[in-house]
Amino acid sequence: MSRLDPIDSSNFSKEQLELYQEIVAGPRNADFGGKLIDKSGNLTGPFDLMIRSPYLGKHLSRLGEALRFKGPLSLRYVEFLILKIAAQWKCQYEWYIHHNVAINSGLEVSVIDSIKSDKPLKTTDSGILLLDKLSDEILLNKVVSDSTFIDCRKMFSEPEIIHIAALLGYYTSLAIWLNLFEVNVGPDLFL
């Protein structure tokens, strides 16, 4: 149950309507299998929050689209990081919306299960293992060790590392929004 009342799309301002149309026409709607819009035609999750503050929402929406669809990282790595953040913040909506996308991106179910249960990863993918270490250090310790950063410089390009940091920050912000306003999809989905 959300802490916000449903928003009536018939009362949208010009800016809200433009943002709604931009979000619905963008690549996320198809990617999420129609879960971006509820039965009443309202946007779900952070997109509902973006509509409520359309100036901020426009920029956040475009940043999110750029991070997921136009960056240098493989979608598999992007989805891994998003699930790590969802688990760290116990953010049901992020987990719900990205779980199947992560599977479709090629992320192994065993890796997803390990993230969900906070167990060591079962993978030989050195990129995933390094992203796991990096994200744990920054999300839990708030700093990254020199050795982890050096390993990242060996595996990822500078633009990729910048992209990783932006992904972690952006999806952490969304998790905070979703948790603050209790935008959840059900008590049994994640935690």
N, C-alpha and C positions, 0 to 999 in steps of 0.2 A: 504494500500500500504506500503510495507516494504521500509526502507531506504537502504536496501542492494540489490544488483543485485542477480538474481538467480545463484545458484552455479551449475556448470556442473559436474554431477557425473562421467562422463567419464574421468575427469581429477583429480579424487580423488587420494590423496596420499595413501600409504599402511595403514597408521594410520586412515585416514578418512574412507576408505573402511571397515576396521575392526570394527570401531565404528558404522558405518551405519548398518552393518550386525548384530551387537550385539543389537542395538536398535530395529531394525525391528523384530528380532527373540524373543525379550523379551515380557513380559506379557502386556506391555502398548499398543502395537499395537492392540491386540484383544480387550482389555478393552475399547479403544477409538473408537471402531467400524470402523477401517480403516481410521480415520481422521488424523493419524500420518503421512501419506504420501499423497501428492497431486497427481493430475492427471498425472503429468510428472514424478512421481516416486521420487520426492524430499521430504525430511523430512520437516515437518511444525513446526511452533512455536519455542520453545527453542531448539528443537532437530536440527533444521537447524543451529542455532547459535552454538550448541555444535560441529557440524561437522566442522565448520570454525576454531575452536581451539580444535583439537582432544585430546590433552593431558588433558586440563582442562575439556573438554566435557566428556571424558571417566569417570572421577571421579565424575563429577556432575550427569551424567546419572545413574551411579551405586548408588550414594547416593539417588537420587530420587526414584529409584526402591526399595531400601531398606526401605525408609520411607513409601512408599505406600503399599508394599506387604509383608514386613517381620517384621514389627514392632509390638509392643504389643497392639496398639490401634485398635479398630474396624474400618473398612473401613468407616462406617457412620461418626465417629468422625473425621477421616482424611479428608474426603470430606467436612465436615462442615468447618473445619479450612481453607482448600484451597479456598472455596467460600468466606469466610470472608476476606482473603487476596486479592482475585481478586476484591472484592467490594471496599476494602480500597484503592487499587491502581488503581481502574477503569481499570483493565486489561482485555480487551475483550477476548483475546485468552484463558487465564486461565478460565474465566467464561464459555466460549463456550465449551471448551473441557471437563470441569468437571461437568457441569450442569446435563447432563443425567447420568453420573457415580454416582453423588450424589443421584439422584432419585433412581437409581438401587441399591444403597447401603442401601436404606430404609430411607433416610432423607426425612422428610415430605415436600411436595410442599409448605405448608404454611410457614415453616421455611426458605426455599430457597427464597420465595417471600419477606419475612421480611428482609433477608440479602440484597437482591437486592434493596429494597426500603428504606433501613436504618431505619426500624421501629422496635419496640420491638418485640421480638420473641413470637410466639404463640405456646408454647409447655410446657408440664409438665415434660419433660426429664431433670432431674437435672444435668446430665453430659453435655448436650448441653448448658444449661443455664450457667453452670460454665465455660465452654470453651468460651462462648460468652463474659462473664465478663473478663476472663483472657486475651483473645485476644484483646478486646477493650482497656484494661489497657496498655498492652505492645505495641500495635500498635499506639495508640493515645497519651498515656502519657509517653511512653518509660520506664515505671517502673510498677511493680506489687505491690499492697498493701500487707501488712503483712496478713490482714484478708483473702484476696483472695488466697494467697499462702497457708495459713493454711487450707482453705477449699479444695484446690487442694491436699494437703497431705492426707486429710481424704478420698478423693474420688479416687485418682489415686496413683499408685505405683511410686516410684522414677524413675524407667526406663520409665514409661509412661510420667511423667512430662518432663524428658529429651527429649523424643521423640516429645512431643508437642512443646517444644522450638525449636528443630531442624526443625520440619515441618514449623513453623512460619518463621524461618530464610531462609530456602531453597526456599520456595515459594515466599517470599518477593524478594529474589534475582532474581528468574525467572521473576517476575512481573516487576522489574526494567529493566532487559534485554529486555523483550517484549515491554515495553513502550518506552525505549530509541531508539530501532530500528524500532518502529512503526509496530510491527508484530501484526496486527489486522485482524479480519475476516469480518468486516462490521460495519458501523456506527449504525445500528439499533439493534444490539444484546444485548447490555448492557446499555451503556450510550450515 
